[in-house]
Amino acid sequence: MEKGKICAVVGESGCGKTTLFRLIAGLEHPDNGEIKIANQVVSNLSKIVTPQKRNVGMVFQDFALFPHLTVARNIGYSLPLNESEKIKDVLKTMELEGFDQRFPHELSTGQQQRVALARTLVTNPQLLLLDEPFSNLDALLKNSLRRELSEMIKPLGISILFITHDLDDALAIADEVVIMKDGELLESGSITMVSQHAKNEYVKSIFSNLKSSAEIIIHKLSR
């Protein structure tokens, strides 16, 4: 993927999306192949770079916040004690000023997600991995979080890779898309290229179904 872009890995449950993420993050070791981040090999058959040396941030689906720690302490958990200015900066970036002494249970779902993102961003990762960031959310909150992710994170120039089972998520904010099925990568490239020039029949069908659904909605709204 291109540096500074948002790439969505789309596929059904069990197709291998999470395994792919764990391989990139260094939490799993591949059986073969090679993984490069910023043109540097981090994994092959003779070399495995440890997760903490890959400069990769990962936000899990359930956010994994420490319930007994304040927002500020959650964000600064991996930082030295004298890094308060860095915490203040990321609080401002994520529009969480004034929430630093609150606990996770005192926050909305959207605010909890921003805290999880802030905790990762404060380490200055060159690649950000998001595991199903919009799943199990109602439509209004999902749209809000999509917008926040695009408006707050993308300007920072960090490359973002997120996995989702919902193609709508990819179309909403991604620059590039990877389509997976049964452990295989079927198509990858820009949204426009994959949607208009897909060669795989499965990929063609999901974009065709999405287009048909959109046409039905537009027809109903135009009555």
Steps between C-alpha positions, in 0.01 A plus 500: 500500500605860445640693797247722674199330341210310656467140383208272588533122513149371427376146542255268671560368852764229501662600171836583664481877560596487869777246435641736237501783754670289766768407247562866411512599867740216579263314732513194273782350293432421132569158347644661188516828310633841600360807676639848440408821682637823351714285268668331797468123539342419837422136433628221276622144544832614650404821680225597745493856639328513839163683523639788711764576236262515201360846581150369440200607707196277539154585632290198589129464434408532870748792548674311788508804731607453862177560699683602818713768330398852399500611137837671546657194664356270232653716229836534673524139616801421279671840542757625754354705785635829359302480174195701618530748211475218247181380673356852491577527129326176409202589722464818297537318169229250594274773645516348849611809691330508838451122506849416630386412856194299400486123504400285200155418642425874511551536123280433199595227254635759258711662772636162609608431144678836483684420824611166354620679187676767708681233704639360176573833330704628794766240411536652149437183296571504127220247444168485686301174503129520591307180570133538394481862624135547402343165587199467731420871477172660403489689169529852646797417724668305220477799264633730773801277574578458131508879462714547812751242384536666162510858632725446805742224407555528126648855517775362727648311203487161672424201279182329617398140434163389634306178472125482452232261381296796370588637156315822590778578750760477226302717259443762770862580589754272332730600215593140424329166555606138534233234450558164674313169497590161651851610588581637155547852369266536202540863392686808623547858388319832507128498570432617144722240338365205698136604471516564124762253376478199730578170328392265778133397475442512876634856518288600201189360671544688828548833323203424274280421802614817671416706192154342475429576866613861454274542196200371697570744784544795261176407321306495829648831613412669170130412514 
